[in-house]
Amino acid sequence: MNKNYNSFIERRVEKLDKNQVLKQAAYDVFSKKGYKTTAISEVAKQAGMVVGSFYNYYASKEVIFLAIVNFQRMNFIHFIN
C-alpha cells in the first residue's frame, strides 16, 4: 500500500484512541465530581493530555458529556434488544 495512506490510517487510529481515552477520562471524572463541578483541565489531566489538546477533539465540556450520554444510550438500546 501507499506509504501516505498507511501514515493517514495510523494517524486516524491514534486520534480515535485518544478520543476514547478522553471519553473514558471524562466519564470517570463526571462520575466522581458531577458535571457542574468538573473542569476541562481535570478531564485533560485524567487523560494524560494538556487542556489545548482536549479542544482538538471536543469543542466544550457539554459536547464531550453529550458524546458520553449518547454512547451510553446506544449501549443500553443494544442491551435491551
Number of C-alpha atoms within 10 A of each C-alpha: 5 7 8 9 10 11 11 12 12 12 12 12 12 12 14 13 12 18 18 13 18 24 21 16 19 26 18 15 19 18 11 11 11 11 15 8 10 16 15 19 14 17 25 20 15 17 21 14 16 15 16 11 13 22 13 10 16 16 10 11 18 11 12 20 17 11 14 16 13 12 13 12 12 11 11 11 10 9 8 6 5
